[in-house]
């Protein structure tokens, strides 16, 4: 780096910090010396004029930034609750969710019933033999036993106690809930797995009251009952999605919805049921890969129906990210959430970095996304537990199932960059990008403006060689700061009017991974065929 000898302009920000994270995690949010301010003439004189410009523009204000986190599945919760000692568990959850001295995660996604990532047998909250009905939901229960007890079942075995410990650490955590399947007796197939659909247009009570007697009305009340029961355990539900991956008839709990069916159910049944009981709960459309958004969503969803939804949730396992605009240009008032993505243990450094740093934490946020929940918060060294038999997948952290030891993955660092460096209540602001998609071309960035005027930014290098950037803030004139952005890695910067969270990442424990055999089920990195 060039030397700097001229007088330095006074910074308006009393607190400033920069970190670097390389894609191979040789640097793990490594603290950097704050780069001195350099004038354009000095850049030329020192030979640094070719450094890539990144200009942050606080006047270009975009969507609110809500937050980030990951899913507390039965698999993740069973490891956190069952494989760790109470001390290990508390230390990890404090590290992840403490907003003052930890990573600042402030969102979790939880399943309404079972997923493929289940330690227990598949379940819903009202399981009956096909042909029996429970229109009154009189047999609804989250599980049996006391939360966390050895003999507890369902959500009470691990999910509820883990959520309660998280909320004790950070009461501001937002809980997003998604079903993989309705109870089997509500479906045309009579099975939880392999898709099937709700028994649309059928009746299950004594009469023709749409909210009381139709299968649609009963299922809407099933959501409400779930919210009520979770509240009994001190767990507020912030948002719902109608269905996880409604286009995926998978061999684990699954249910199929077309866009039109989802819009009608949300507008005519679920939103009215929520408005009568929990009007503050948000409702998100889709919760699937963007490959389903093949045409303007306004062709499938009427304005009246769209008004029942607060936003759209997307997964990013398919490289069809640009399809997102078929939704956001149809309904620009909708919020955007990335509700699911993961990496594989065998992903290359390049592929994992493009997934997490390139698409997830820069390109999507630059194009309207305001929140992230990755897939499993934790999996073990094999990518388990998994009721469907898939291994090799990676959680945000890896927990050795026999010892409770912890290793932190690239997903962790992506989320921590946002959680530790972006204050709550920030909005996304303009910043330079030299990449059209977040994973090709040159440097890309995303920036945020806090309520007090503080600025945060993340710069990603999607190439196999370090790149020097020169960073400036619009309105500060000819003031540049030079920084090297590592291979497949990020630099974060914070310029703040308030004291900063400077907590460093704990060291990983040492244990071997064992991802074989892998079952990919179509997982792919950006740009890969």
Secondary structure, DSSP 4 states (H G I P E B T S, - for coil): -----SPPPPPS-SEEEEEEE-TTSSSSSEEEPPPPEE-HHHHHHHT-TTSEEEEEEEEEEEEEP-EEEEE--HHHHHIIIIIS-HHHHHHHHHHHH-TTTS----EEEEEES--SS-SSPP--SS---TT---TT-TT--S-SSSTT-TT--GGGTTHHHHHHHHHHH-TT-EEEEEES---GGGBSSS-SBS---B-TT-B-SSS--HHHHBHHHHHHHHHHHHHHHHHHTT----EEES-SSTT---SSB-----HHHHHHHIIIIIHHHHHHH-TTSEEEEEEEEGGG--S-GGGTS-HHHHTT-SEEEEE-SSS-GGGGHHHHTT-TTSEEEEEE--EETT--HHHHHIIIIIIIIIIHHHTTEEEEEEEESEE-TTS---TT----EE-SEEE-TTT--EEE-HHHHHHHHHHHHS-TT-EEEEE--S-SSSSSSS-EEEEEE-TTS-EEEEEE--SSS-EEEEEEETTS-S-EEEEEEPTT-EEEEEEESS----PPPPPPPP-----PSP--TT---TT--
